[in-house]
């Protein structure tokens, strides 16, 4: 049986042309990312926060202007705090952080607590109303608000310390500042109180949940 042989024709390859050098671009500055446009945020000032804002203005202004490099001013006519980016703003996301910080102050949080929104990325503010949990009217609503605070704010402080959150109870609205997991634990405790659970039962449940959270982290 004749062996079939295959002839391979070799063509001399042409020398490759040298590729042009890779272009090197300098990283874009934050203000250039938005085509050099200045970005704005406006935060409304509710009437009852006008006086506290006046008193705490320098405590709000200093971290926003000097550390986050965001321009801030109070528009007296529109009753709004206005924020805008500058050419030396290190990161565009700083604008939203500052807006969240000012908004948290308007909701009733202390500057010392709200300023954590500028320092940490994983903090949020969650708001809900008592009527979202249960429809209560008259004395029932007043008692529910009383259960949430406790005598001299004892219950509220206990939940805050156990869950590492900050809680503001403004009439029927509740605002919680903290990390996602901690907000959930605090919200569950507050909902139990609204639904009528005695404070003692909520405390013991809190202790169990916070112990589990501590083990997880």
C-alpha positions in Angstrom: 0.0 0.0 0.0 1.6 3.3 -1.2 2.0 5.8 1.6 0.4 9.2 0.7 2.7 12.1 1.4 1.5 15.7 1.7 3.7 18.4 0.4 3.4 21.6 2.5 4.4 24.8 0.7 6.0 27.4 2.9 5.7 31.0 2.0 8.3 33.3 3.6 6.4 35.6 6.0 6.8 39.4 5.6 8.4 41.2 8.5 5.7 42.7 10.8 5.3 46.4 10.7 6.1 48.0 14.1 2.9 48.9 16.0 2.6 52.6 17.0 3.2 53.2 20.7 0.2 53.0 23.0 -1.2 56.4 23.7 -1.0 57.5 27.4 -3.8 59.7 28.7 -3.7 61.5 32.0 -6.6 60.5 34.3 -9.6 62.7 34.0 -10.2 65.2 36.8 -13.5 64.8 38.6 -15.0 68.1 37.1 -13.9 66.9 33.6 -15.9 63.7 33.9 -19.2 65.7 33.6 -17.8 67.7 30.6 -16.7 70.4 33.0 -20.3 71.1 34.0 -20.9 72.2 37.6 -23.3 69.8 39.5 -25.8 71.1 42.0 -27.9 69.7 44.8 -30.6 71.6 46.8 -31.9 70.6 50.2 -35.1 72.2 51.5 -35.1 73.5 55.1 -38.3 72.8 57.0 -39.5 75.7 59.2 -38.8 74.0 62.5 -35.1 73.3 61.5 -34.4 76.9 60.5 -33.1 78.0 64.0 -31.1 74.9 64.7 -29.5 75.3 61.2 -28.5 78.9 62.1 -26.8 77.7 65.3 -25.0 74.7 63.8 -24.1 76.4 60.5 -20.3 76.5 61.0 -20.3 72.8 62.1 -22.1 71.9 58.9 -20.1 74.3 56.7 -16.6 73.3 57.8 -16.6 69.6 56.9 -18.5 70.2 53.6 -16.4 73.1 52.4 -12.9 72.3 53.8 -12.8 68.5 53.8 -15.2 67.4 51.0 -14.3 70.5 48.8 -17.9 71.3 48.0 -19.3 74.8 47.9 -22.3 75.3 50.2 -24.6 78.3 50.8 -28.0 79.1 52.3 -30.5 80.6 50.0 -32.6 82.7 52.3 -35.2 83.5 49.7 -35.9 79.9 48.6 -35.2 78.5 52.2 -32.9 75.9 50.7 -29.3 74.8 51.3 -27.5 74.8 48.0 -24.4 72.7 47.2 -22.2 72.6 44.1 -19.0 71.0 42.9 -15.7 72.9 42.5 -12.8 72.4 40.3 -10.8 71.0 43.1 -13.5 68.6 44.3 -11.6 65.2 44.6 -14.6 63.0 43.8 -18.1 63.8 42.2 -19.7 61.4 44.7 -18.8 63.9 47.5 -21.7 66.1 46.3 -24.3 63.4 47.0 -22.7 62.6 50.3 -22.9 66.2 51.4 -26.5 66.4 50.3 -27.3 63.3 52.4 -25.5 64.8 55.4 -27.5 68.1 55.2 -30.7 66.2 54.6 -30.0 64.0 57.7 -29.6 67.2 59.8 -32.9 68.5 58.4 -34.6 65.3 59.5 -33.5 66.0 63.1 -30.2 64.1 63.6 -27.4 65.8 65.5 -24.5 67.1 63.4 -22.1 64.8 65.3 -24.2 61.7 64.2 -25.0 63.0 60.7 -21.4 63.8 59.9 -20.7 60.0 59.9 -22.5 60.0 56.4 -19.5 61.9 55.1 -16.9 59.6 56.6 -18.4 56.1 55.9 -19.8 54.7 52.7 -22.2 52.0 54.1 -24.4 54.3 56.2 -28.0 55.1 55.2 -31.1 57.0 56.5 -34.4 55.1 56.4 -37.7 56.7 57.1 -41.2 55.3 57.7 -44.4 56.3 59.4 -46.3 54.7 62.2 -49.4 54.3 59.9 -47.2 52.2 57.5 -47.0 49.6 60.3 -50.5 49.9 61.8 -53.3 52.3 61.4 -53.7 54.0 64.8 -55.8 57.0 65.8 -56.2 59.3 68.8 -55.0 57.9 72.2 -53.8 54.7 70.6 -51.3 56.7 68.4 -50.1 58.7 71.3 -49.5 55.6 73.4 -47.6 54.0 70.5 -45.3 57.0 70.3 -44.9 56.8 74.1 -43.9 53.1 73.8 -41.3 53.9 71.2 -39.6 56.6 73.3 -40.1 55.0 76.7 -39.8 56.9 80.0 -37.3 59.8 79.4 -36.3 58.2 76.0 -35.1 55.1 77.7 -36.4 52.6 75.2 -35.2 54.6 72.2 -31.7 54.9 73.7 -31.6 51.1 74.5 -32.5 50.3 70.8 -29.9 52.8 69.6 -27.1 51.4 71.7 -27.9 47.8 71.0 -28.1 48.2 67.2 -25.4 51.0 66.8 -28.0 53.3 65.1 -29.5 56.7 65.7 -33.2 57.2 65.8 -35.3 60.3 65.4 -39.0 60.2 66.3 -40.7 63.2 64.8 -44.4 63.0 65.5 -45.6 60.0 63.5 -42.5 59.8 61.4 -39.5 57.7 62.4 -36.0 58.1 60.8 -33.2 55.6 61.4 -29.5 56.3 60.6 -27.1 53.3 60.4 -25.8 50.4 58.3 -28.2 48.3 56.4 -28.2 45.3 58.7 -28.4 47.4 61.9 -31.3 49.5 60.5 -33.3 46.3 59.9 -32.8 45.1 63.5 -33.8 48.6 64.9 -36.8 48.8 62.5 -38.0 45.3 63.6 -37.8 46.4 67.3 -39.7 49.6 66.6 -42.4 47.8 64.6 -42.9 45.3 67.5 -43.4 48.3 69.9 -45.9 49.9 67.5 -47.8 46.7 67.3 -48.1 46.6 71.0 -45.3 44.4 72.3 -44.2 45.3 75.9 -40.7 46.9 76.1 -39.3 43.9 78.1 -40.1 41.4 75.4 -38.5 43.7 72.7 -35.4 44.1 74.9 -34.9 40.3 75.3 -35.4 39.8 71.5 -32.9 42.6 70.8 -30.3 41.0 73.0 -30.6 37.7 71.2 -30.4 39.3 67.7 -27.5 41.6 68.6 -25.6 38.6 70.1 -26.1 36.8 66.8 -24.9 39.9 64.8 -21.8 40.2 67.0 -21.0 36.5 66.3 -21.4 37.0 62.6 -19.0 39.9 62.4 
